Amino acid sequence: MLNYLDLLMEWTQDWNGVGRPGPSARAQLGDANVEKPSAWLVLEGEDAAGQLTVWDSGECELEAYRVADGAVVMLEHRDLSTAEDLWSACQALVVACGGTTG
């Protein structure tokens, strides 16, 4: 089974290490002593901010909102089965928060 929590932390380190323009990123691991451990990524762009929450089961929630008025930009559930699925979810959140992935 893939460790999505560690993969999310790795993606965040890679994103911040490149020094690219775009949303700022920070990630945090949740409590490991719960039934469904999770980690989350918070992105903050100029016009939108969002969060990706992933559970060790591969369940993933993405949400992003416009800073100016709180309007929903993205609200999505995904069931991940590969590391590429997680990378795709992270990239979708980057775009929703006003960044580019290239």
Secondary structure, 3 states (H helix, E strand, C coil): CCCHHHHHHHHHHHHHHHCCCCCEEEEEECCCCCCCCEEEEEEECCCEEEEEEEECCCEEEEEEEECCCCCEEEEEEEECCCHHHHHHHHHHHHHHCCCCCC
